[in-house]
């Protein structure tokens, strides 16, 4: 049994009791209904909850200048020829000797004497080494060039940012005053029901 039926039964019992107390008054009633009154209220509702987003910061690059070796230093051997010289040398071709020599003097006499023959010399030339052959070592310096190349100044980074919750205002209907349902006497007396 719902509330409306219970109220109607209660009202019927009340009428029966009134009829017993005042028999034959012949009162009539009309049903009077007042609708409920609604109003609009505004309230904030969460549209999106707070959340964290990851943001990426790209790497940064710069340029540096550096000196590089295009050809390394090298050492090589250079032969130095020997230095020679031609020298003169007196050599004996025939040694000194004694020979018997017979001559005649102014008077026609034969005179024999030992005569010394000097040695015979000759000049010959020969080549002598003044400085022997050798090897010297020479070093060529390295060659360089200046080049530019990119370098990373700052690495890529990931950082996190918190996005706060967002809200919106929405309007909804609420009951300000409930409706009423009663029986009103046609004779001017009002009897409330449910």
C-alpha positions in Angstrom: 0.0 0.0 0.0 1.4 3.3 -1.0 1.3 6.6 1.0 -1.5 8.1 -1.1 -3.8 5.1 -0.4 -3.0 5.1 3.3 -3.8 8.8 3.5 -7.1 8.3 1.6 -8.1 5.5 4.0 -7.2 7.7 6.9 -9.2 10.6 5.4 -12.2 8.2 4.9 -12.0 7.1 8.5 -11.9 10.7 9.6 -15.0 11.4 7.5 -16.7 8.4 9.0 -15.9 9.6 12.5 -17.1 13.1 11.6 -20.3 11.6 10.2 -20.9 9.7 13.5 -20.4 12.8 15.5 -22.4 15.1 13.2 -24.9 12.8 11.6 -26.5 14.2 8.6 -24.5 17.4 8.2 -24.1 16.6 4.4 -20.7 18.2 3.9 -18.9 17.8 0.6 -15.2 18.2 -0.2 -13.1 18.9 -3.2 -9.6 17.7 -3.8 -7.0 20.5 -4.0 -3.5 19.7 -5.3 -0.6 22.2 -5.2 2.4 21.3 -7.5 5.9 21.3 -6.0 8.0 24.4 -6.5 11.4 23.9 -8.2 14.4 26.2 -8.4 17.7 26.2 -10.2 20.9 25.8 -8.4 24.4 26.2 -9.8 27.2 23.9 -8.7 30.8 23.2 -9.8 31.6 19.9 -11.4 35.0 18.5 -12.3 35.4 18.2 -16.0 38.9 16.6 -16.0 40.9 15.5 -13.0 44.4 16.7 -12.3 47.0 14.8 -14.3 50.7 14.8 -15.1 52.1 15.2 -18.7 55.6 14.4 -19.9 57.2 17.1 -22.0 60.3 16.6 -24.1 63.0 19.2 -24.5 65.2 18.4 -27.6 69.0 18.2 -27.4 70.9 21.4 -28.2 74.0 21.4 -30.5 76.8 23.8 -31.1 79.9 24.0 -33.3 83.6 23.7 -32.2 86.7 24.5 -34.2 89.6 22.1 -33.8 93.0 21.5 -35.4 93.5 18.0 -36.9 96.5 16.3 -38.4 96.2 15.9 -42.2 99.6 14.3 -42.6 101.7 13.1 -39.6 105.3 13.9 -39.2 107.7 11.5 -41.0 111.4 10.8 -40.9 113.3 9.6 -43.9 117.0 8.6 -44.5 119.1 10.6 -47.0 122.4 9.0 -48.1 125.5 11.2 -48.1 128.1 10.1 -50.6 131.7 9.7 -49.6 134.1 12.6 -50.2 137.3 11.6 -52.1 140.4 13.5 -53.1 143.1 12.7 -55.7 146.6 13.0 -54.1 150.0 12.9 -55.9 152.6 10.5 -54.6 156.3 10.2 -55.6 157.3 6.6 -56.1 160.7 5.1 -56.9 160.9 3.7 -60.3 164.5 2.6 -60.1 166.7 2.6 -57.0 170.1 4.2 -56.9 173.0 2.1 -58.2 176.7 2.1 -58.8 178.0 1.6 -62.2 181.7 1.2 -63.4 182.5 4.0 -65.8 185.8 4.2 -67.7 186.9 7.5 -69.2 190.2 9.0 -70.5 191.8 12.0 -69.0 193.5 14.8 -70.8 196.6 12.8 -71.3 194.8 9.9 -72.9 194.9 7.7 -69.9 192.0 5.4 -69.1 190.6 6.0 -65.8 188.0 3.7 -64.2 185.6 5.0 -61.5 182.5 3.8 -59.8 179.8 6.2 -60.5 176.7 6.3 -58.4 173.5 6.5 -60.4 170.7 8.2 -58.4 167.4 6.6 -57.9 164.7 7.4 -60.5 161.3 8.6 -59.1 158.0 9.1 -60.8 154.8 11.0 -59.6 151.7 8.9 -59.5 148.1 9.9 -58.5 145.7 8.0 -56.3 142.2 8.6 -54.9 141.8 8.7 -51.1 138.6 8.9 -49.1 138.5 12.2 -47.1 135.1 11.5 -45.6 133.3 8.1 -45.8 129.8 7.7 -47.1 127.0 8.1 -44.4 123.3 8.4 -43.9 121.5 11.4 -42.4 117.9 11.4 -41.2 115.6 14.3 -41.9 112.1 14.8 -40.3 109.3 16.5 -42.2 106.9 18.2 -39.8 103.2 17.2 -39.6 100.6 19.1 -41.6 97.5 20.4 -39.9 94.1 21.7 -41.0 91.3 23.5 -39.1 87.9 22.0 -39.2 84.5 22.6 -37.7 82.3 19.9 -36.2 79.0 19.8 -34.3 79.0 18.9 -30.7 76.1 18.3 -28.2 75.8 21.2 -25.8 72.9 19.9 -23.9 71.3 16.4 -24.0 67.6 15.9 -24.5 65.6 16.1 -21.3 62.2 14.9 -20.2 60.4 16.9 -17.5 56.9 16.5 -16.0 54.2 19.1 -15.6 51.1 18.8 -13.5 47.9 20.0 -15.1 45.4 21.0 -12.5 41.8 19.8 -12.6 39.3 21.8 -14.6 35.9 22.6 -13.4 32.6 23.8 -15.0 29.5 25.3 -13.6 26.3 23.4 -14.3 22.7 24.2 -13.4 20.3 21.6 -12.0 16.7 21.7 -10.8 16.0 21.1 -7.1 12.7 21.1 -5.3 12.3 24.2 -3.2 8.9 23.4 -1.8 7.1 20.0 -2.1 3.6 19.8 -3.6 0.5 19.4 -1.4 -2.6 17.2 -1.9 -5.6 17.9 0.4 -9.4 17.9 0.6 -11.2 21.2 1.0 -14.7 21.4 2.4 -17.1 23.0 0.0 -18.7 24.6 3.0 -15.6 26.6 3.8 -13.9 24.1 6.2 -10.5 22.8 5.0 -9.5 19.3 5.9 -5.9 18.4 5.0 -5.2 15.0 3.7 -1.9 13.9 2.3 
